[in-house]
Amino acid sequence: MTTSKLDGVSVATQASVYFDGKCISHGVTFADGSKKSVGVILPATLTFNTGAPEIMECTGGACEYKLSGSDTWVKSSPGEKFSIPGNSKFEIRVTEPYHYICHFG
């Protein structure tokens, strides 16, 4: 099931912009203090580094991702999620705008 909205949250009005505007996200804080980000990645192939573990949830569009140490690209479509370990990296490639929620673990 694809998440279509987040209720009861505080949203940062200043966007985080990465890779010359190819990735734009807004921080979201829940009442319990937990944080996520909501954003879009425009067509590109990008490499992200993680500090904490992350779960990427596709809410629109699609992507292919490749985790550190893997040679396999895996597709992720709306309603699907993939996990990235902490202190790692992953590559992501998109050919259409990829809308996501990043869940920090």
N, C-alpha and C positions, 0 to 999 in steps of 0.2 A: 504494500500500500504506500502510495506517495504522500509525503507530508505536504499539505497545501497551505497551512498557516501555523504560526506559533502564537499562542495566546498568553497574556499576562507577562509580557517581557518589556525590558528597556532596550532600546536600539540606539547604538552610537550613530549620530548624524554625520560624522566625518568618516568617509570610506577609507579603507586601506587599499592602495593601488599598487599592484606589483607588475613586473615585466612590461614596463612602458604602457600600462593600461590594458594588457591582455587578461588580467585577473583583477577583479574589483569585488571587495567584500565589506560587509558591515558586521560589527560585533553585536551580539545579542546576549543579554544577561537575564537570567530567570530569577524569580523571587527567592529561590533557595541559594542564589549566588553562582550557580553553574553557568558556564559560558559556551556559546557556539558561535559560528559565523555563518552568514548567508551571503552567497555571492554568485558571480557568473564568470566563466572563463570563455574568452572569445577564441576563434580558431587559431590554434598554435600547438606546438609541442614544447612543454615546459618541464622543468625539474624542480620539485619542492623538497625542502628539508623539514623534518619534524623534530620537535623537542619532546613533547608528550605524545602518547599514542593518539591517533585520530581515526575517525570513521567518516568517510565521505559518502553522503547520501545524494543520489541523483534525483532532482525534482523536475527536471526538464532537459530536453536535448539528450545527448549521449556523449560518452567518452570512451577511450581505451586507456588503460593504465598498465604500468609495469613496475612491480615492486623491486627494491634494491636486491641484487643477487639473482634476479630472474631474467630470462631471455624471452618470456612469453607476454604478449600483449593480451589483456582481457577486457572485454566490452562491459560497460556498465550503462544501463538504461533507466528511465524513470521507475522509481520504486525499489531500485537495487542499491546496495551499499557495499563498500569494500573497506577493509581495515589496514592501517599502516602502523607498524610498530613505532615506539618512541625512539628518538635518536637515530633516525633512519632517513631514507629519501625515497621518492617515487617519481616516475615520469608519467606525464599525462598528455594525451594528444586528443584534440577535438577538431571537428570539421564544421560544427554548427555550435551556436552558443550552448554551453553546458551550465545549467543552473544547479546549485548544490547547497546543502547544509553540511557544514563541517562540525562534527561532534567531537569535542576534546575529552579525552579520557585520562 
